[in-house]
């Protein structure tokens, strides 16, 4: 599990980077969940890695009906109670391990999303 937190509000959602300290994506098999805490509203998201493995960041809106609302306060996932319906994973086994993949760079995408200049 990787624990993240944010208080950064942008365009109607809390934005949270889900990459490592060098702007690299986590490789499949290194973790099963992201636990993301939205500080200003005291809300946790428990998001399965396989749902967001291609993302560099998440935009979370703490209300029903948004893209990740099914993972809001989804502590049951950590207990192995799969009551949340996951998205299909295009032929991959959810949470499947396999060979470790190299970390993928997300820095350029992250910088673009936050309006930073690369250099």
C-alpha positions as CSV (number, residue, x, y, z in Angstrom):
1,X,0.0,0.0,0.0
2,X,1.1,3.5,-0.7
3,X,-0.4,6.3,1.4
4,X,-0.8,9.7,-0.2
5,X,-2.5,12.9,0.9
6,X,-3.6,16.2,-0.7
7,X,-5.2,19.5,0.1
8,X,-4.7,20.9,-3.4
9,X,-8.0,21.9,-5.0
10,X,-8.1,22.5,-8.7
11,X,-11.0,22.6,-11.2
12,X,-13.6,21.3,-8.8
13,X,-11.5,18.3,-7.5
14,X,-8.7,17.5,-5.1
15,X,-5.6,16.6,-7.2
16,X,-3.2,14.0,-5.8
17,X,0.0,12.6,-7.5
18,X,0.3,8.9,-7.2
19,X,3.9,8.6,-8.3
20,X,7.1,8.0,-6.4
21,X,9.5,10.7,-5.2
22,X,11.3,10.9,-8.6
23,X,8.1,11.2,-10.6
24,X,8.0,7.5,-11.5
25,X,5.0,5.3,-11.7
26,X,4.9,2.3,-9.3
27,X,5.4,-0.9,-11.2
28,X,2.8,-3.7,-11.2
29,X,3.4,-6.1,-8.3
30,X,4.9,-3.5,-6.0
31,X,1.7,-2.5,-4.2
32,X,-2.0,-3.4,-4.2
33,X,-3.7,-0.2,-3.1
34,X,-3.3,3.6,-2.8
35,X,-4.8,5.1,0.3
36,X,-5.4,8.7,-0.5
37,X,-6.4,11.2,2.3
38,X,-8.2,14.4,1.4
39,X,-7.0,16.6,4.3
40,X,-9.6,19.5,4.1
41,X,-12.6,17.2,4.1
42,X,-11.3,14.4,6.2
43,X,-12.1,11.7,3.6
44,X,-10.1,8.6,2.6
45,X,-10.1,6.8,-0.7
46,X,-8.9,3.2,-0.9
47,X,-8.1,2.7,-4.6
48,X,-6.9,-0.6,-6.1
49,X,-3.6,-0.3,-8.0
50,X,-5.0,-2.1,-11.0
51,X,-7.7,0.6,-11.4
52,X,-5.2,3.5,-11.6
53,X,-1.9,1.9,-12.7
54,X,-1.7,4.0,-15.8
55,X,-2.4,7.3,-14.0
56,X,0.2,9.8,-12.7
57,X,-2.4,11.6,-10.6
58,X,-6.0,11.4,-9.4
59,X,-8.7,14.0,-9.4
60,X,-11.0,13.2,-6.5
61,X,-14.4,14.8,-5.8
62,X,-15.8,13.6,-2.5
63,X,-19.4,13.1,-3.6
64,X,-21.5,10.3,-5.0
65,X,-21.5,9.7,-8.7
66,X,-18.0,10.8,-9.5
67,X,-15.4,8.5,-11.2
68,X,-13.8,7.2,-8.0
69,X,-16.8,7.5,-5.6
70,X,-17.0,3.7,-5.2
71,X,-13.5,3.8,-3.5
72,X,-14.4,6.6,-1.0
73,X,-14.0,5.1,2.5
74,X,-13.8,1.6,0.9
75,X,-12.0,0.1,3.9
76,X,-13.7,-3.2,3.1
77,X,-11.2,-3.7,0.2
78,X,-8.3,-3.9,2.7
79,X,-10.2,-6.7,4.6
80,X,-10.6,-8.6,1.3
81,X,-14.3,-7.9,1.0
82,X,-14.6,-7.2,-2.7
83,X,-18.0,-5.4,-2.5
84,X,-16.8,-2.7,-4.9
85,X,-17.3,-3.5,-8.5
86,X,-14.0,-2.9,-10.3
87,X,-13.5,-1.8,-13.8
88,X,-12.5,-4.5,-16.3
89,X,-8.7,-4.8,-16.7
90,X,-8.4,-5.6,-20.4
91,X,-7.4,-9.3,-20.0
92,X,-5.1,-8.7,-17.0
93,X,-5.7,-10.4,-13.7
94,X,-6.6,-7.8,-11.1
95,X,-3.8,-7.5,-8.5
96,X,-1.8,-10.1,-10.5
97,X,2.0,-10.0,-9.8
98,X,4.1,-11.3,-12.6
99,X,7.6,-10.1,-13.5
100,X,8.6,-6.8,-12.0
101,X,8.5,-4.0,-14.5
102,X,10.8,-1.0,-14.5
103,X,9.4,2.2,-13.1
104,X,7.9,4.4,-15.7
105,X,8.4,8.2,-15.8
106,X,5.5,10.4,-15.0
107,X,7.4,13.6,-14.4
108,X,6.6,15.2,-17.8
109,X,2.9,14.4,-17.5
110,X,2.8,15.7,-13.9
111,X,4.6,18.9,-14.8
112,X,2.2,19.5,-17.7
113,X,-0.9,18.9,-15.4
114,X,0.3,21.4,-12.9
115,X,1.5,24.0,-15.5
116,X,5.2,23.6,-14.6
117,X,7.9,24.1,-17.1
118,X,10.3,21.2,-17.6
119,X,14.0,21.8,-17.6
